Amino acid sequence: MAQAQHADEAVDLLDPYRAGLPADPANDDTYGFWSDYAYVLHTARRLTRSVEALERAIAGSQARGDLAETFSTLSNLSGVKGNLGRLDEALRDAERAQRLGERLGDVGGVPAGSVAVHLGLLNGAGGRLGSALTHFDAALELFERAGHGTWVTIARNHQANLLLQLGQAARAQQALPPDDVSLHRPTRSRRLVIAARIAQVMQHDPRPLLDEALAILGEAGDPYGRLLAGIDLLPLEAPARAAEHAAALEGQAHRIEYLAVAVKARWYRIEALCRAGRNDEAAALAREALAGLQAVKPWDMYLPEAWSIAHRALAATGQMQAAGDVVRMAQAWIAAAANDLPAEYRDSFMHRNAVNRAMLAIPVTGG
């Protein structure tokens, strides 16, 4: 039923059975239930409940000594927690999967490569950019060796996006894979989103590419992919329209529990409010968003960009102490991230990444 787009009904069918399960996590019925329930919940976009089910499924696979299943489920758990914005927890789960994979030996190209992708994304989000590069290289090698074209494209998309953050637009363009109409639509759409970011850095209009990314998915297409493309359009829209659109996208993301994407939409709503001159609203929302960063971090967003938006909102309302605190956080994060990079990338990261260049140029005093 879940695979046939009736996931909500599937959840309703399974819900009554939770209370009567044997306590032993290794019991066939208990283990089978939590494994299936996790899948159904995730398909129904009930990610918070899916986390609990995945953790119970992991307890069952560990009790049964099925380390290969534990490895796979840890990878899935990392991905779900990432979409919930629980990035530190997600990284720990991906690292657990990596250690388990090393014990198991050859677990196969796609399972091992997907863990490497998670590690790349989560290390990148946390500012460990050199580590992220290494993990994406490893993922790409695994997928190419296994001959999985879709996964190769996924890895190259992520690699290109990271290179763009490093101020390496030309390398990012080279890393981006060619379009392949045989690939599934969300992967093709994501490639166009990254291509649009590269185009913008190269002073070209990114809107046609973002429009195409949405068109490939269609109105009823993958809601996650539509959110990612739609949010990237927000800074290109007129301020009033962008603020309204951002609020709508934030609501959509919340409804399907992609909380980390909802946070990105909120930051772009703050940016739109600043452009609209609605500074008091922007500053209040920025303070709220800053306070929530520890609990839920944005996904698919370069973190210093959020601090840059917050600085703009706070400074526009004369809150200079708070604005200075934000700049100090951003500058410290950028400096630590630069230290994690190979020497060949440090200069471009500091000076050709527009957010870094702007944040590092802001003088701050005290602390």
N, C-alpha and C positions, 0 to 999 in steps of 0.2 A: 504493500500500500504506500509506503513512504517513497519507494522508487517510482511509483505511478502518480506522484504529486498529490497524494492523500495523507501527508504526514501528520496533520492535526488529528485526523480520525485515527491514525495508527497510535498516536500518543494516548488518546482516550481509551483505546482497546487495552493498552498495556498498563495504564495507571492502576487499575484495581488489584493487580497481582503483586505490587510491591510489598504489601503488608504480610503476605503469606509465604514469603520466601524462606527457605532454610537459612540459618545463620552462618553456616560454613561457606566462606567465599569460594572454596574449591568445588562445592556441590555443582553437578552438571546443570541443574535448573537455575540455580542462583547465578552462576557464571554466565550461562547463556542469556539469561534475562538482562543483566546489566550491559553486556556487550551489545545486544540488539537495541536496548532502550537508549543507550548513548547515541547510536546511529540515528534512530528515529527522532530523538530530541534535536539533534544537530540539523537534520533535514528540515524539521519544523521551525528552525531558527529560534530555538529556546536554549541559548548557549549557556546560560548560568546553570540551568539544571543539567545540561549535558556534561558540564565539568564534574559534578558529583557522580554521575553515572560512569564516566570514564575512569574516575579514581577507584570506584568499586570494581570495575572491570579489570583494572590493573591489579588490585588486591587479589582478585580471583586468578588471574594468569600467573601471578607470583606464587600463590599457594599451590597451583598445579604444576609449577616448575616449567611453564611454557614461556621461556625467555624471549623467543621470537615474537610472540603475541604481545608481551610486555613492551618490547621495543617499539612495535608498530603503534600501540595505544598511547605510549608516552609521546610519540611524535604528533599524534592527533590531538592530545591534550595540550601540547605546546601551542599548536595552531589556534585552538579555541580560546585559550587564555590570552593569546596575542590579540585576537579580535575583541576581547573584552577589555583590553587596555592594561591587563595585568602582566606587563612585559617582563618584570624581574622574575616573577614566578614562571612565566613561559620559558625564559632563558634557562632557568634551573632544570625544568623538565626536559628541554632539548639537550642539555648537557648530560643529564642522566641517560637519555636515549643514546647519546654518542658513546658514553662509557660502556653501556651495555652492548652496543654494536661492536666495539673493540673486543669485548669478551667473546661474542658470537662468531667473529670472523667475517666471512663474506655473506652479508645479508641481502645482497642484490642491489642493482643500480638505483632503482626508483626509491625503495625504502631508505637506503643510506643517503641518497642524494636529497630526498625531501627533508631529512634531518639537517643536512648541511645547509639547505636553503633557510630553514628556520633559524639556524645558528647565525647565518649571514645577516638576515633581516634583524634579528634581535640584538646582535652585537652592534650593527650599524645604528639602530635606534638609540642604543646606549652610549654612542660615541666611540666605540672600539672599532674604528673604521678599517684599520689595517687587518684586524682579525676578520672583519666582514668580507674584505676582498679575498682573503685566503679561503674562507668557507665557500664563497661563490665559485671560485676557481675549482675547488674540490667537487662541488655539486655538478658543475658543467662537465668535468672530466668523467664523472660517474654516469651521467645521462648520455653523453656522447658514446661512451664505451658500450652502453646497453642499447643504443640505437633508438631511444625514445624521443622523437622529434618534438612533441608538445612540451615535455619537460626541459629539453634543451632551450626552447624558446622562453620558457618561464625563467630559467636561470639567467639567460642572456638579458632578458628584460630587467631583472633585478640588478645585474652587474652594470648595465648601462645607466640605470638610475643612480647607483652609488657613485659611478665615475662622474656623473654630472654634479653631484654634491661636492666632489673633490675639485671642482673647477676645471674638469677635463672634458669639455664639450665635444671636441673632435674625437677623442677616444670613446666617449659615450656613443657617438653616432656610429663609429666603426663596430662597437660591441653590439648595437641593436640588431636583432636578426631581421632578415627580409620578411616581407609579408608572405604568408602561406595560407591560402584559402581552405586548405584541408584541415587546418587546426581548429579546435573548438573555439567558439566565439568569444568567451571571456578572455582567453589568452591573446587572441588577435586584438581585442579591444584594449587590453592592458598595454600591448605594444604601441598602439596609437597614442595612448596617454603619455607614455615616456617620450615618444617621438615629438609630441606637442611641447613637452618641457624643454627638450633639446632645441626645438625651433624657436622658442621664446628667448632662450639664452643667446641664440644666434641672430636675434633681432628680426625674426620672421613671425608672422601671425599664426598663433597656435590654434585659433578657433576652428578652422576647417578640420583639423585632425581630431579635435575633441568632439566635434559634431559627428564625425565619421565613427568615432569610438562608441558613441551612444547609438548611432544608427545600426551598427553591426549587431548590437544586443537587441534592439527593438524595444518597444514600449513595455512589453511583457517579459523581457529578457532578464538575465541574472541581476537581481537587485543590488548585490554587492558591487558588481562591475559598474552598474549605472551610477551608484553613489560615488565611486572613485572618479569617474569621468566628470560627473556633474559638479562635484566640489571643486575640481580644477578649473572649471569655467567661472566660478564665483568672482575672482579678482578681475576678470575681464568684463564683467557686467556693470551696468550703471549702479551707483551706490544703493539707491533705494530698492531697486530690483534685487540686487545681490543680498542685501540684508534680509529681505523677505524670503528669497529662495534658500538662503543658508538655513534659516529657521525651519523651513519645510524639510530640507534634507536631513537636518539634525533629528527632527521628529521621525522621519522614515528610518534612519539608522537605529534609533532607540527601539522602534517597534520590532525590528528583527534582531535586536540585541548586539549589533555591531557597535559597541559603546566607544571603542577607540576611534572609529570613523566619525561617530557623532561628535566627539571632542574636536576633531579637525574641522568639521563644519562650524562648530561654535567659534573657533579661532578666526575662521574666515568671515563669520558674522561680525565679530569685533572689528576686523579690518574694514568691512563694508560700512559699519557705523562711523568709523573714523573718517572715511572718505566722504561720508554724507554730512560731516560736521556735527554729528550727534555724540559729542565727546563724553558727556556725563554718562550716557547709557553705555558707551564703549568702555569707559574706565570701570564702571561697576561690574560689567560682565567680565572684564579682564581680571579683576581682583578675584571674582568667583572662580574663573577658569584656572588661575594660578594656584588657588587653594586646593583645587581638585587634582592637580597634576600628579601628586604622589599616588593617589588611588587609581586613577585612570589616565594613562598617557595616550597621546594621539598616535594614530597609525597612519602610515604613508605620508608623514609630514616631518620635515627636517626640524628638530626640536628648537634650535636657535631662532627659527622663523617665528615660532609662537612667542618667544621672549621679545623679539623685535616688534611684533604687533602689540604686545603688552606695554613695552616702553613707549611706543607712540601714543597709546591711549592714556597712559598715566601722565606722561609729560604734557599732553595737551590740556589736562585739567590741573596742572600745577602741582602734581603729587611727585615732587622731584626726588624725595628720599626713596620712595617705593620704586620709581623709575630707575634710579641709580642702582638699587639692589638687583633689579632684573638684569641690568647691563653687566654687573659684576658676575652674576651667575652664568650669563651667556659667554662672557669672555673667558671665564675659568673652564667652561665646558669645551669651548673651541680650542683653547691651549692644550688641554688634556687629550682631545681628539687628535690634534696635530702630532703630538708626541707618539701616538700609537701608529702613525702612518710611516711607510717607507719614505726615505728622504726625497725621492723623486716627485712625491705628491704634495709635500708640505707647502711649498711656495704657492702653487695654484690653489690649494685649499684655503690658505689664509687670504689671498688677494684676488682670486678670480671667482670665488664663491661670493655672490653679491651680498648675501645676508651677513656672512662673516666680515666682509670688507666694511660694511656699514656699522656693524656692532663694535668692531675693534677700533673704529675711528671716533667713537663717542667717549669723551673724557669723563672719568669718574674720580671722585675724591672720597676720602674717608673709607668707611667700611663697617 
